[in-house]
């Protein structure tokens, strides 16, 4: 299943993140600095949870809503891996066109042909700023255009700001992208509600967006495929880390007071109850008006030695973490989080008192992994000098853009790029590789009934 993750604990400063590639938990736990314990980079083809060893961070299959990201073999799709034959948009032998750490064809020549227009929309309001994700996609696409584009054709990419958590606004932006801007495909969209609002419209129009998912519709609607695990699974990973760290009694999960987040919180509540703890769900308006009062409430709800899983963006969670420290509450409970605070600016703002005491499900490989795609993303980000930090959000934007570029290149030189052909390429793309993921990614959503 696409969203299963197997964690490792690595030394890092201030935060504890989980990522792929190292199982030496004991050595990391002995380090003086905080450990990064991510319950996993996106494992896009892992076996069901019941097959996982007891010490993995995969959630039991009963902990989650219907797994909508089954591997190709589960859905009956052929990938060509075993036969060596090309199938759909998968090249013969399953070989990637894009080489690790490169932008598209990597020719170093600027693309000057007829543009291929792509678009996205992203929530950008006080509750959450997800524009970092399509902004990183834009940086990757700019690099693609400087390196041959799609066989000489540049990608013309833009995204729309969803400034309100309003179904009417989300629907109007989707309509604008497709009917007014006439984008051929949607890449890097990240919204609190869009998947639940626009799924039927995209299906009618024949669009298959490659996104970073938030709402559960992103993982249940067959027209979407996410490069990330989403807050349901990410919060669940944080809860698993808190339990392993010794949380007892109660497990509290706190998320923004946004439609659909009660369902997202339910995964942690059910996981807690299945492991002998009481699960408590809190929905709080973000940004949090009284961080000090909220910190006290979390500790009171969890009780001494309980666990707290925070599911807020980095800028919104940081004032709470600072209030926790100011009031001497760090050691009152086990603190954990979903993915968004995997942002170095959060770690830099915290004191050494937090070392090893804030467990974050980072989803992907560590930001400083030293691997080709990871380093490439850092280089592109530094060169562009954008107004957002490197983070898991940046990884999502990079990966969405890379997956879309690979799908477009697999259409072949001289292909006709239309909404129909581009979205068919997205829908059928398989085995997209990156060292940020544990296993290859493919467009997949919706298990068969």
N, C-alpha and C positions, 0 to 999 in steps of 0.2 A: 504494500500500500504506500502511496506516495508520501504520506505524512508520518511515517514511523521514523523514529530517530534513536540512535544508539550513542550514548554520551561518553565523554572523556573529561577528565579534570586536568587543567593545565594552569601553571602559575601565571598570575596576572596581577595588576595593581588595583586595589579597592573593590573590584567586582568579582563575582564568581560566575563564570560562563561555561556552558557546555558546548563542545564542538567535536568534529570528527577527526579520527586519525590517531588517537592516543588513549590507551586504556590503563595507564599507569596511575590509577587513582591514589594509591597509598603514598607514592613518592610526592605527588603534588600536594596531598593533604599535609605533608610534613614541612612544606615550605613556609617561610616567614611571611611571605606576601600572600595576598588573597588569591584564591583559585578561581579560574574561570570554568564554570561547569555548565556547558550547554548540553541540554538534553537532545541536541542534535541538529546538525545541518540537514537540509531537506533530503531525506532518504526516499528517493522517488520510486524505488522498486522493491522495498524490503518486504519480507514475508509477514503474514499476520502476526499479531502480538503473541498469540499462543505459542508461536515457534521460537520466541525470543528467550535468551537465557534469563535466569531470575534476576540478575543484577543489571539488566539493561534498563533504559528509561522509557521503553515503549509502553504505552498505555494498554490495558486490556481492551479487547475489541468492544466490550460492553460499555466502556467509558465514553465513547464518542458516538455522534450521530452517524448515519450511514456513510461509510467510507466511499467518497466519490472519486477517488483517484487510483483506482486499481491499476495494476501493471498491465501491459499489453496482453500478456498471456491470460490474465483473468478476464479480459473483455473480449478475447477472441481476435485481437488485432495482430497481424503478422508484422514483425519488425525486420525480417530479413537477416537477423543475426546468425541463425544456424545455417541457412541455405546459402548465404553470401549473395543473394539476389536483391536488387533494389525493390522496395515495396513502398507505395505512397510517396512520401518525400524523404524516405530513408535511403541513402546511397548504398550501393552494393558493398557488402562486408561491414556495414554499420559504421563507416568512417566519417569523422567530422570534416567538414570543409574548413571551418574556422579553427585555426591552430591555437593552442593555449597561449594566453597573453597577447593576443592580437585583435585588431578591429577588422572583422570581415575578411576580405581577401588579403589584406596586409601588403598591398602593392606600393604604398607610398605615393600613389598618384591620385590627384583630386578627381572625383566623379563629376562630370559636367552634362550628363544626358538628361532625359526627361525625368523629373522627380517622381518618386513613389511616396505618396502621402499617407502618413500614419498619425494617429492621434490618441489622446487619453483624457481622462478627467481624474481629479484628485481632491479629496476633502482638504480644505484649508480654512479652518476656523479655530476658535479658542479651545474647543474640545480635542482637536487633533490636527496636526499639519502633516499630511502625507505627501505634499508636493516634492519632498526630498526624493521620492522614488522616481516619478517621471522626469524630474530634473536630472537625475543620474542617467536615466535612459537617454535623455537628450545629449548628454556628454558622450555617451558611447556611440550614438548614431552620428554625431559630428566627426568622431574619429573614423567611423566606417566610411563617411563621405570623403575623408582625406586619404583613404586607402583603397580606392577603387570602387567604393559604393557597392551596389548590386550589379555587377558586370557593367560598370560605367554609369549606372543611374544612381543619383543621390537619393537619400531618404529625407523627405521633408516632414519633420515631426514637430508637433506642438501639443500642449495639454491645456485643459480648461480647469479653472479653480471652482470647486464646489464649496461656496462660502457659507452655506447653511445646511443643516441636517434636515432637508426638506425634499420629500419625494418629487414634488413638482419641479424643483430646480434640477435634481438629478436627471429626471426624464427629459427636461428641455435641453440639457447639455448633451445628452446622448443623441437626441434628434439633431442638434446643431452639428455635431461631429459627422454624422452619417449623411444627412440630407443637405446641409448647407456647405460644410467644409468638404464633403465628399471624400472622407478618408477611406483608404482601401482596407485598413485594418486598425485594430485598437490594441495598444501595447503599453503596459506600465500603469494602467488605471489602478487607483487605490482609493477606496471610498468606504465610509462607514455604512452606507446603505445601498450603494448602487447595484450590487449584485441581486439584492432582493427586489429592487424597483425595476430594473431595465432588462432582466433576463428574457422575458417574453418578447420584448421589442427586438433585442438582438437576434433571437431565434427567428422572428418573422423576417428580418432583414438578411439572415444568413451570415451573421458575424460571429466569430469565435475569438473573443479577446484573450490575450495572454497578459495576466495581471498579477498583482500582489493582493491576495484575498484578505478580507476582513469579515464581513457578514457571512453567515452560514450558507447563504445562497451561492456564494463564490465556490463552494465545495459540493453543492448538490445539483446545480444547474449544469446540464451537459454542454452549454455554450461557453462556459468559462473554464480556464485552467490556470491555476495559480502556481507561481514559482516558489511560494512560501507555504508554511503550515497553517497560518492564521491564528487568531487569538484563542480560539477554543483549545486547540492542541498545544499552543505555546504556553498558555496558562496552566494547562494540565502538566506540561513538563516542569514548570516551576513548582507545582504542588508535589510532584514526584521527588524533586530535589530536596524540598523542605522536609518531606517524610524521611528520606534517607539521612538527612542531617539531624534527625532526632525529634521532629515536631510531634507533640502528643496532645491529646485532649480535643482541640478544635483546629480546623483548617478554615481560615477566612479568605475569601477571594473578593477583591474590590475592583470594579470596572467603572467606566463612565456611564452615566445615566442616559443611555442611548437605546432606542428601540432595537431589540434583538440581543442585547448583552446579557439579559437574564438567561437566555439559552446558552450563551457562551460560558457564563459562570457555572451553569449546571454541571458541566464536566468535572470541575474541581469538587463541587459538592458531592457528586456521586462517587468520585474517587475516594474522598475522605471517608464517606460512610462505608464503602467496601473495605476499607483498611482500619475500621474500628474507631475512627474519629468522627466528631460532629462537623458537618459542613455548613458554613455560613456564607451567604451571598450578600454583598453590599453593592448598590449602585449609587454613585456620587457624581454630582454635576461637576464637570471639568471646564476650566481650571478650578481647582479646589480653593474655595474662598477662605477657609480657616485651616491651613495645614497643621497647625499645632493641635487644634481640637480634633481634627481627623486622625492624627497620629495616636492621640489618646484613645479615641474610639476603637481603632483597630486593635490596640493592645488589650483593651477591656473585653472586646468581643472574643479575641483569641484565647485570653487567659495565659497565665505564666507557662512558658514552654510550648505554647501553641504555634501554629504556622500562619503566616499571612502572605498571600500572593497578590501582588499589585499588577494591574493591567492598564497602565496609562503610558502615554508618550514620555520620552525623556524630559522635555521641558516642563511637563505637568507633574511628573513624579519627583523631580529634584527638590522642590520646596518641602515636600512631605519628608523626604529623607533627611533634609537639613533640620526640620522640626523634630524628627525622631532623635537625632543626635543631641540637639540642644536640650531636650528634656530627659536625656539619659535613658532612652528606651531601646537602644540597639540590642541589648542582651535580654530583653524581656520576652521576645518571641524569635522564631526563625523567620527571617525576611527573604522572600523570593519574588520573582517577577516574570512576566512574559517578555517578549523580545525587545520592544522599543528602547529600553534604557541601555542596550548594548551600543553605546555611543560614548566615545572617549571623553567628550566634554562633561558627561555625568561623572565619570570616574575622577576626572581632574578637579571637579568641584567638591568632592568628598574628602574628608580627612582620613588619616590612617586608622581611625577608630572603626572604620567600616571594613577593614581588611578581612576578607574571607567570610563576610557576614551578610552579603547581599547576593543571592543566587539568581542568575539570569539565564533563561533559556535562549541562547543566542541563535539557534536554528542552523546556521551555516558554519563553515570553517571560520576559525578565528581571524580577525581583521589583520593580524600580523603573522599569518601562517607562513609567509615566505614562498607560497606557491605562485605559479605563473599568473593565473587570472586574478588572484588576490593582489599581487604586486601591481599588476596592470591597472586594476581599478584605483589603487592608491595613486599611481602615477597620473592617470587621467584626471582624478579629482584635484590633485595638487596643481597640475597645469591649468585647469579651468578656474581654480580658485573661487568656487561658488560660495554662496552665503549659507550653506548647510554643511554640517560635519560629516566625516566618514562614519558609517554606522551600519547596522544590519539593514536599515532602509536603503542605504546606498547599494549594498549587495543585491537587494531585490531589484532595484532599477537596472543595474548592470546585467543581471541574469535575464530579466524579461527582454531587454534589448538584444542580448546575445542570442536567446532562443528564437526571437523573431527574425533576426538577421540570418541565422542558420537556416530557418525554414524558407526564407526568400531565396537564398543562394541555392538551395536544393531544387528549386523549380527549374534551374538550368539557364544557361546563357541564351538570350533570345526569347525567353518566356513572355507570355502576355500577362501583364499585371492588372487585374481587375478585382473588384470586391469578391467575386466568386472564386477566382483562382487563388488569390492571396489567402482568403479564409479557409479554403480547402487545404492549402499548404500548412497553415497554422494547425488546423484540426487533425491532420494526419502526421505531424512531425513526431519523430521518436528519437530516443537515444541522443539527446543533446547533453554534451558533457561539459563539466566545469569542476575545477578543484574546490570550488566553494560548496558543492554538493557532495554527499557521500556516494551517490550512485546517479546514473544518467536520468535526465528528466524527459518526459514526453507529455504531449497534450493528452490529458485523460481526465474525464469527469463522468460521474454517473455509473454506478455499478448496475449491471443488468438486474431486473426484478427477479 
